[in-house]
Amino acid sequence: VNAIDLGHGTVPDELLTGVQWVFHCAGIAHQQASDEDYRRVNHEASLNLARQSMTAGVSSFIFLSSVKAEADADSLYGQWKWRTEKALEQLSVGSSMAIQCLRPALVYGPGVGGNLGQLIMGVRRYMPMPPDSGARSLVGISDLLEALCAMAAQQPATFRCFTATDGQQYSTCRLYQAIRVGLGRSSGSAWLPIPVWRLACLGLDILTQRTRGDTWARMFGEELYSSEALHSELGWQPQQTFEQAIGAMLEATS
């Protein structure tokens, strides 16, 4: 089957015939995009695929959202994820097709890109150890897939949305040390004063045309979430931590 650009086309109806589950994981992520692009690709295309699935008699539609999904998110990505969730919830009313959303925290695993990919690249190039500040939630790709399967195994009568994390709290320093150990180095000792890090982050904001303070928040801010609903309602339990996954991640990016 050829790849389909959902921003400019639709899935052929015959591909949905006889399908029981649709996992919708496509969309714009880890890149700058316009409001119109997010609306067209992450929102309208998602709703169109859900409607197609409903017409084709699909039993369950699972939308991969994001922990960034908030009405007042500071990113267009998060705002449009939230709008899509709400539109899918409305679409589920009176439908025989179960519609669910899964909000993963930042995902790690082989082939990782985005901020984690950049951090791995920086550690490979001997960046100094960052301060042990901030905390954020992550989730491994294998655990994320298990969560999606656990959701598909049930057929809820009403719309529902879950959050997936591995239950750990990661600072950039902890990730940095895990990457160094995975590379066969010591956990690290070279460091720079926090004001130097702030200046470097500001420089990256200017270089990448981000809002002032954005890079610092990404590296040293606090962004924690809970998977309690997944644990209590579906019995899902994460099986992996970043430290356990880093070997396969480094091998995939070597």
N, C-alpha and C positions, 0 to 999 in steps of 0.2 A: 504494500500500500504506500503510495506517495505521501509525503508530508503535506499537510494542509495549513495554509495561512488563515487562521480563524478571523483575523482582522479584515480579510477581504473575501472570504468564502465560507462555506459551510461543509459539515461532514456529510458525505453522500448518505441518503436515507437507508440504502441497503446495508451499510456498515452497522447500523443500529438494530436491524431486524434480528430478533431472537436473542438480543443481548439482555442479560439480567442486571449487570452493574455497569455504571459509567463513573469512572474516576476522572474528574476534570482538574488537571494539574497544569494546564497551559496558561501562559500569560506573560506580561512584561514584568521583569524583576531584575534587581541588581544593575539598573542602568537609568539614566535620566530620560524622561519621556514627557511629552506634553499632556495637558489635561485631556485634549481630544483623543490622543492615542490610548490613554488609560480608559477613557469612556468606551471607545470603540472595541478595544481588544480585551481588557480585563473585565469590563462590565457587559456591554451589549452582546459580545460573542459568547460569554458564559450563559447569559439568559437564553440566547437563541439555541444553544446546545441543550440546555435543560428542557426547553419547549419541544425540541426535536425528539429528545429522549422520551418525554412524556407521551407524545403522539405515537412513537414506535412501540410503546408498551414496556419500556424499561422499568424494572422493579425498584431500583435504588440509584439515586444520583448523589455522588459525594463530591463536594466542592472543596478543593484545597485553598484555604484562605490564608490568613497570617495573623500573628499576634499584633501586628501593626493596624489591624482593622478597628478603627475608632471614628466616630462621627467628626470629632475635632482633631484628628491626627495631624501632625505637623508635616505630613508628606501626602502628595496626591495619590501615591500608591496605597497608603493606608486608608484614605478617605474612600477611594473607589472600591477597595475590598469590602469595606463596611457597607457601602451602598449596594453592592452585589449581594451580600449576605441578606440584607433586609428585603431586597427584591425577590430573592429565592424563597425567603420565608413567606412572603405574600403569595408566591406562585404555588407553594405547597398546600395552601388552604383548599380543602376539598379534592385534592389530587390523590390518586391511588399510588402514585410513585413517591416513595420515601425520599426526602431531600435532607441531607445533612451537610454540615460544614466542619472542617477540621482546621484549627489555627495552630500551626507549628511555630515554635520558637525558632531562632536561627539554626539552620540545619548543618550538621557536619557529616562528613563521609568522603570516600574517594571521589575525586573530581570536583571538590568544593571550590567555589569562586567567591566573589564578593569580598567582604571585609576579612573573612577567615583566610581566603586565598591570598590576599595581600599581606596578611600577617605572616603566613608561612613563607612567602617570598622574602619578607623583611628579615625574618629570623635566619633564613638561609644565607642572607647577605650580612650577617653579623650585626644586626641592629642591637643597641644596648637594651638592657632589661628595663621594662617599664615599671613605674611605681605600682605597688599592690593596692590599687584603688578601684572602686566600682565593683559591680556584680551584675551578671546577666544570666538568663536561662538559655540553654541550648537543647537540641535533641538530635540523636543520631539517625541517619537515614534508615537503617535497618529497623529501629524502633518505630519510626514514623510509618514505615510500610506495615508493620504489625498492627499499629493503631488503625490504619485505613481498613485492613482486613477485619479487625474486630468490629468496626462500625458496619461493614458490609454484611457481617454475619447476622445482624439484627435487622428487623423491618419495623422501625418505629412508626407510630401512627401520626406523630406530629413532628414538625421541624425541630432539630436540635443542633447545637454547636458545641464542640469540645476544643480544649487547648492541650497541646502535647509538648512536654519538656522531659528531660531525663532526670529531673528532680535535684540536680546539682546547681551550685552557684559558682560561676566562673568569672574571675577577674582577668583582665588582659595579661597580667603577670602570670597567673596560673596557666593560661593557654601558651604563653611564651615559653615557660619552663617545660611544659609537656612536649612542645615541638623540639626544643633543644635536646631533651633526653631521647626523643625519637630519632634525632639525627646523630645520636651517639656522642653528644657533647655533655658537658656538665650542665646543671640546671641554670647556670648563669650567675654572674656577679657584677659585671660592668654596668654602670648605671649613670643616669643624668639627673640633675635636680629637677623637681617638678616645674619650676618656671621655664626651664628650657623645653620641656615637653609641651607646655602650654603655647609657647612661641612657635614650636614646630607644627602643632596642630592648627594654629592660626594661619601659618604659611600654607598649609594644605587646603584650608578653607578658601583662601584667596586663589590658589592655583587651580582648584577644581570648581570655583565659583559656587561654593556652598555657603549657607548662612553661617555667620560668625558663631563659633562655638560648636558647630555640628560635629566636626572631627573629634574634638575632645569628648563630647557626649557619647559618640560611638565607641570610643576606646575606653573611657573611664567613667561613664555614667552607670546608673543602676536601672536595670530593666528585668524584673523578675515576674514570673507567672506560675500558675499552679495547674497541675494535671489531675487534681483531686476528682473531678467529675468522671474522667476517663477511668480512673482506678475504681471508684465506687460503683459506677453504672455498668462498665464493661469488663472489669477485672483486668484491664491492661496494666502491665508493669514494664518499665524500661529495663533493658538488660545490658546497656552499654554506657560507658562514660567517654569523654573526649580522650582521656589518657589511654583507654583501651583501643580506641579507633585510630590513633595518630599514626601507627605503623603503616596501615593500609593506605591512609591518606597521603603520607609522604612517598610511598612507593608509586602511587598513581600520578604524583606530580613531579617525579624525579626526571 
